[in-house]
Amino acid sequence: MKNKTGAYTISLLIFLLAWLVNTPEAYSAQLIGSGCSVSNVGYLTELAKEYERRTGVKVFVRGGGTVIGIEDLRNGKVDFAASCRTREEGDPEDIEFIQVAWDALVFIVHKTNPASNISIEDVRAIYAGKITNWKQLKGKDAPIKLFISRPRKGLSGVEASTKALVLKGLDPVETPNTMSLASSGIVEQMVEETAEGFATTGFTSARKRDVKMLKIKGVYPTSKNIINKNYPLKRPLFILMPKKPRPEAKKFVDFVLSRDGQNFIRTQGVVALSDVK
């Protein structure tokens, strides 16, 4: 009899636990986001931890790139998405693009590469297939291995920004040493591992990678230089939400835009909204 009573008690506890986990209250105590790798690596993962510390609400974030984030949001798989490009034709109309910070495009190479400075004209020549060897940039005799963030569908945030801010609307020329990858996160990792590698990515995430960021005409990418407009190629970072978001998602974005949220973003070395006049 005691064994039956014990089994019944255990079964009841399991049922109650399952019921609690599946209640709307339990679900509302967590958020899921995906998207822009530059944002996720640069500030969003740490911001999610800070929000949980303050509120108890778990925020799960994963990368995959801007295109993945928009598709996840379109299909109802996430509560919010990160993006490092502005709205484009074909993006869902029922999604809001909310700017939360500033970034800048940077050009990265392997940390052992002797190059330290580059001009935007030289970058255009690399993407046009006119500069293909590091010796053309006063480096060693080795092919330039160009890594590009290019998802299967649409433009990645970095690709869209590069096309607009650097390439004057032109597409990169495919060469034998051009490799297209699914996200900027993978691009950054490839440059970390490839001595001849070259890529464009975001300042916000590149700071946290084991790579070398190149100066542009002698100006190094830093938060201060971006704020003072000494370093060019500034661009916005966004969080995307449905126009009718879950209340908990709206609270999270409200925190990101609040003084405390912006101050926390600033502590991550990221340029906050109010830093740029």
C-alpha positions as CSV (number, residue, x, y, z in Angstrom):
1,M,0.0,0.0,0.0
2,K,2.9,2.3,0.9
3,N,4.5,1.6,-2.5
4,K,1.3,2.5,-4.3
5,T,0.9,5.7,-2.3
6,G,4.6,6.7,-3.0
7,A,4.1,6.0,-6.7
8,Y,0.9,8.1,-6.7
9,T,2.7,11.0,-5.0
10,I,5.6,10.9,-7.5
11,S,3.2,10.8,-10.4
12,L,1.3,13.8,-9.0
13,L,4.5,15.8,-8.5
14,I,5.6,15.1,-12.1
15,F,2.1,16.1,-13.4
16,L,2.2,19.4,-11.4
17,L,5.7,20.1,-12.6
18,A,4.8,19.6,-16.2
19,W,1.7,21.8,-15.7
20,L,3.7,24.6,-14.2
21,V,6.3,24.4,-17.0
22,N,3.6,24.7,-19.7
23,T,1.6,27.5,-18.2
24,P,1.5,30.8,-20.0
25,E,3.3,32.4,-17.0
26,A,6.2,30.0,-17.4
27,Y,6.4,30.6,-21.1
28,S,6.3,34.3,-20.7
29,A,9.3,34.2,-18.4
30,Q,11.6,33.5,-21.3
31,L,12.4,35.1,-24.6
32,I,14.1,33.8,-27.8
33,G,16.0,35.9,-30.3
34,S,18.2,35.2,-33.3
35,G,19.9,37.0,-36.2
36,C,22.9,39.3,-36.7
37,S,26.1,37.7,-35.6
38,V,27.8,41.1,-35.2
39,S,25.2,42.0,-32.6
40,N,25.1,38.7,-30.8
41,V,28.9,38.5,-30.4
42,G,29.3,42.2,-29.8
43,Y,26.7,43.0,-27.1
44,L,23.5,41.0,-27.3
45,T,24.5,37.8,-25.5
46,E,25.9,39.8,-22.5
47,L,22.9,42.1,-22.6
48,A,20.6,39.1,-22.4
49,K,22.5,37.9,-19.3
50,E,22.2,41.3,-17.7
51,Y,18.5,41.5,-18.4
52,E,18.0,38.1,-16.8
53,R,20.0,39.2,-13.7
54,R,17.8,42.2,-13.3
55,T,14.4,40.6,-14.1
56,G,14.7,36.9,-13.8
57,V,13.5,36.6,-17.4
58,K,15.7,34.2,-19.5
59,V,16.6,35.5,-22.9
60,F,18.1,33.0,-25.3
61,V,19.9,34.4,-28.3
62,R,21.5,32.6,-31.2
63,G,23.3,33.9,-34.3
64,G,22.9,32.8,-37.9
65,G,22.8,36.2,-39.5
66,T,20.3,39.0,-40.2
67,V,18.4,37.0,-42.9
68,I,17.9,34.0,-40.5
69,G,16.7,36.4,-37.8
70,I,14.1,38.0,-40.1
71,E,12.9,34.6,-41.4
72,D,12.7,33.3,-37.8
73,L,10.6,36.3,-36.8
74,R,8.4,36.0,-39.9
75,N,7.7,32.4,-39.1
76,G,7.0,33.0,-35.4
77,K,10.1,31.0,-34.2
78,V,11.5,33.9,-32.1
79,D,10.3,36.9,-30.1
80,F,12.8,39.3,-31.6
81,A,15.7,39.4,-34.1
82,A,18.9,41.3,-34.4
83,S,19.9,43.1,-37.7
84,C,22.8,45.2,-38.9
85,R,21.1,46.4,-42.0
86,T,18.1,48.7,-42.7
87,R,14.7,47.5,-44.0
88,E,14.8,46.2,-47.6
89,E,12.2,45.4,-50.2
90,G,10.7,42.0,-49.3
91,D,11.1,42.3,-45.6
92,P,7.8,41.7,-43.7
93,E,5.7,44.8,-43.3
94,D,4.5,43.8,-39.8
95,I,8.0,43.9,-38.4
96,E,9.5,47.0,-36.8
97,F,13.2,47.9,-37.1
98,I,14.2,49.6,-33.9
99,Q,17.7,51.1,-33.7
100,V,19.5,50.3,-30.5
101,A,23.2,51.1,-31.1
102,W,25.8,52.1,-33.7
103,D,28.5,50.1,-35.4
104,A,31.0,50.6,-38.2
105,L,32.3,48.4,-41.0
106,V,35.9,47.2,-40.4
107,F,38.4,45.3,-42.5
108,I,40.0,42.4,-40.8
109,V,43.1,40.2,-41.4
110,H,44.9,37.4,-39.6
111,K,46.8,38.7,-36.6
112,T,50.1,37.7,-38.1
113,N,49.5,39.7,-41.3
114,P,52.0,42.6,-41.4
115,A,49.4,44.9,-43.1
116,S,48.1,47.5,-40.7
117,N,46.5,50.1,-43.0
118,I,44.3,50.1,-46.1
119,S,42.4,52.6,-48.2
120,I,38.8,52.2,-49.2
121,E,40.0,52.3,-52.9
122,D,42.2,49.3,-52.2
123,V,39.2,47.5,-50.6
124,R,37.1,48.1,-53.7
125,A,40.0,46.8,-55.8
126,I,40.1,43.6,-53.8
127,Y,36.3,43.1,-54.2
128,A,36.6,43.9,-57.9
129,G,39.3,41.2,-58.4
130,K,41.9,43.8,-59.3
131,I,44.1,43.3,-56.2
132,T,44.5,39.5,-55.6
133,N,47.9,39.2,-53.9
134,W,49.2,40.7,-50.7
135,K,52.3,41.9,-52.4
136,Q,50.2,44.4,-54.3
137,L,49.6,46.0,-50.9
138,K,53.3,45.8,-49.9
139,G,52.8,42.5,-48.1
140,K,54.2,39.0,-48.8
141,D,53.7,37.1,-52.0
142,A,50.5,35.3,-51.1
143,P,47.0,35.2,-52.5
144,I,44.3,37.3,-50.8
145,K,41.7,34.9,-49.5
146,L,38.5,36.9,-49.4
147,F,35.7,35.7,-47.1
148,I,32.2,37.1,-47.7
149,S,29.1,36.8,-45.5
150,R,26.4,35.7,-48.0
151,P,23.4,33.6,-47.0
152,R,21.5,31.5,-49.5
153,K,18.6,33.9,-49.6
154,G,18.8,37.7,-49.4
155,L,21.7,40.0,-48.3
156,S,23.4,39.6,-45.0
157,G,23.7,42.7,-42.9
158,V,27.4,43.1,-43.5
159,E,27.1,42.3,-47.3
160,A,24.3,45.0,-47.6
161,S,26.3,47.6,-45.7
162,T,29.5,46.8,-47.7
163,K,27.7,47.1,-51.0
164,A,26.2,50.5,-49.9
165,L,29.0,52.1,-48.0
166,V,32.1,50.7,-49.8
167,L,31.3,49.2,-53.2
168,K,29.0,52.0,-54.5
169,G,26.2,49.5,-55.1
170,L,28.4,47.0,-57.0
171,D,28.5,43.2,-56.3
172,P,31.9,41.6,-55.5
173,V,33.6,39.8,-58.4
174,E,34.0,36.1,-57.8
175,T,37.6,34.9,-57.9
176,P,39.2,31.4,-57.2
177,N,40.1,32.8,-53.7
178,T,36.6,34.1,-52.9
179,M,34.6,32.1,-50.4
180,S,31.0,32.8,-49.4
181,L,29.9,31.8,-46.0
182,A,26.6,31.8,-44.1
183,S,27.2,34.5,-41.6
184,S,29.6,37.1,-40.4
185,G,30.4,35.0,-37.3
186,I,31.7,32.2,-39.6
187,V,33.6,34.8,-41.7
188,E,35.4,36.2,-38.6
189,Q,36.3,32.7,-37.5
190,M,37.8,31.9,-40.9
191,V,40.0,35.0,-40.8
192,E,41.1,34.0,-37.3
193,E,42.4,30.7,-38.8
194,T,43.6,31.8,-42.3
195,A,47.0,33.7,-42.6
196,E,46.0,35.1,-46.0
197,G,42.5,35.9,-45.1
198,F,40.7,39.2,-45.6
199,A,37.1,40.2,-44.8
200,T,34.7,43.0,-43.9
201,T,32.7,42.7,-40.7
202,G,31.4,44.9,-37.9
203,F,33.5,46.7,-35.3
204,T,31.1,45.6,-32.6
205,S,32.1,41.9,-32.9
206,A,35.6,42.2,-34.5
207,R,36.9,43.7,-31.2
208,K,36.1,40.3,-29.5
209,R,37.8,38.2,-32.2
210,D,41.5,37.1,-32.4
211,V,42.0,39.2,-35.6
212,K,43.7,42.4,-36.6
213,M,41.5,45.4,-37.6
214,L,43.1,47.5,-40.3
215,K,43.3,51.3,-40.1
216,I,41.7,53.3,-42.9
217,K,44.2,55.9,-44.1
218,G,45.9,55.9,-40.7
219,V,42.7,56.0,-38.5
220,Y,42.2,53.0,-36.3
221,P,38.6,51.8,-35.6
222,T,37.7,52.6,-32.0
223,S,34.5,53.7,-30.3
224,K,36.0,57.2,-29.9
225,N,36.9,57.5,-33.5
226,I,33.5,56.3,-34.7
227,I,31.8,58.8,-32.3
228,N,34.0,61.7,-33.4
229,K,33.5,60.7,-37.1
230,N,37.2,60.3,-37.6
231,Y,36.7,56.7,-38.6
232,P,34.2,56.3,-41.5
233,L,31.6,53.6,-42.4
234,K,29.3,54.1,-39.5
235,R,26.0,52.1,-39.6
236,P,23.1,51.4,-37.3
237,L,22.3,48.2,-35.3
238,F,18.7,47.2,-34.9
239,I,16.5,44.9,-32.9
240,L,13.4,43.8,-34.8
241,M,10.0,43.0,-33.3
242,P,6.5,42.3,-34.6
243,K,4.4,45.4,-34.6
244,K,2.2,43.5,-32.1
245,P,4.9,41.9,-29.9
246,R,4.5,39.8,-26.8
247,P,4.5,42.1,-23.7
248,E,7.7,40.5,-22.4
249,A,9.5,41.2,-25.7
250,K,8.4,44.8,-25.6
251,K,9.7,45.1,-22.0
252,F,13.1,43.7,-23.1
253,V,13.4,46.2,-26.0
254,D,12.3,49.0,-23.7
255,F,15.1,48.1,-21.4
256,V,17.6,48.1,-24.3
257,L,16.5,51.6,-25.1
258,S,16.5,52.8,-21.5
259,R,19.3,54.7,-19.9
260,D,20.4,51.6,-18.0
261,G,20.3,49.4,-21.1
262,Q,22.3,52.0,-23.2
263,N,24.8,52.4,-20.4
264,F,25.3,48.6,-20.3
265,I,25.8,48.5,-24.1
266,R,28.4,51.2,-23.7
267,T,30.3,49.1,-21.1
268,Q,30.6,46.4,-23.8
269,G,32.6,48.8,-25.9
270,V,29.7,49.4,-28.3
271,V,28.6,52.9,-29.5
272,A,25.3,53.7,-27.8
273,L,22.6,55.7,-29.5
274,S,23.2,58.9,-27.5
275,D,26.9,58.8,-28.2
276,V,26.4,60.0,-31.8
277,K,24.9,63.4,-32.2
